[in-house]
Amino acid sequence: MKNQFIPVALKGFGMGAANVVPGVSGGTIALLTGIYSEIVDAISALTDISLWKSLFKGQFKDFWQKINGSFLVALAVGVLASVFSLAKVMTYVLSYYPILTWAFFFGLIIASSIVMFRDIKGWGVKEVLFVILGAIIGVAVCTLSPTQTTNDLWFIFVCGAVAICTMILPGVSGSFVLLIFGKYDYIMNAISDFDLPILLVFGAGCLVGILAFAKLLHWLLGRWEKQTLLVLLGFVLGSLIRVWPWSDKLAIADAQLLRTGAPALELDLQIPGAIICCVVGIALVVGLELLSKKGDKKA
């Protein structure tokens, strides 16, 4: 594994970068780089109670081999390096250029939805109803949940538990879930400022989430894969109302004040720039999809 540490860490860096950006899935990057099955196997091993019993009996070497420990460490190093290095960038652009940033995210999510839509075969009335159900849930979550959610540690824990589950699914973005929960900016700031209490609670939520729900998620995909993906697709589409670049007028005004140093008499809607950023987001997903297809052909 010594010779593989750097390549795996670099793949982890790509996954971390994807998970920082709403609309791009870390699971997709794992698929593109050929390590998705290893991640799934390692997660499945971690949920094996008998394996943990062997650890407590002192069988550390056997435990380490079965969970593919060296692989997980290399992957974690890459993911964490990526997340911590990019968090400051995301914090800056969201503070100074919210319209352009959300337009970029909007393009990412639209393109990801189209890719999911295309990959689902055999459309009929039932399939459309599942998408509508997911869209209703997405709209309900976005409209019924307040823009400002609680910063209590229990809620941060829940955010980590739910977000990490979606991060392992190709096509679904964990950071998008944080965005829906109203905690994307908050977590990015915590990472940027290295707010240890928040990060520890969020990390604990991620750990519990991945161990508690990983098998459930894979069971759902194994038994009702099509229905699950259809509901997820509808949810993503319905949740787009939260990502609309011009939805938060106060944030736009605050950003304009930061950039110019003076209160704005009129909001700069940055429509041409937003269109360009949206197109760039779409192009990024299309590019990843083309890379994926090339990888499949080579395989």
FENGIFEN-V532234 format. One record per helix or strand. SS is the DSSP state (@ for helix, = for strand). FROM is the first residue (numbers start at 1). TO is the last residue. If there is no record, write none. Layout:
ss: [SS,SS]
from: [FROM,FROM]
to: [TO,TO]
This chain:
ss: [@,@,@,@,@,@,@,@,@,@,@,@,@,@]
from: [2,26,36,49,60,69,98,125,153,174,184,196,249,271]
to: [20,32,46,56,66,96,119,144,167,180,192,242,260,298]
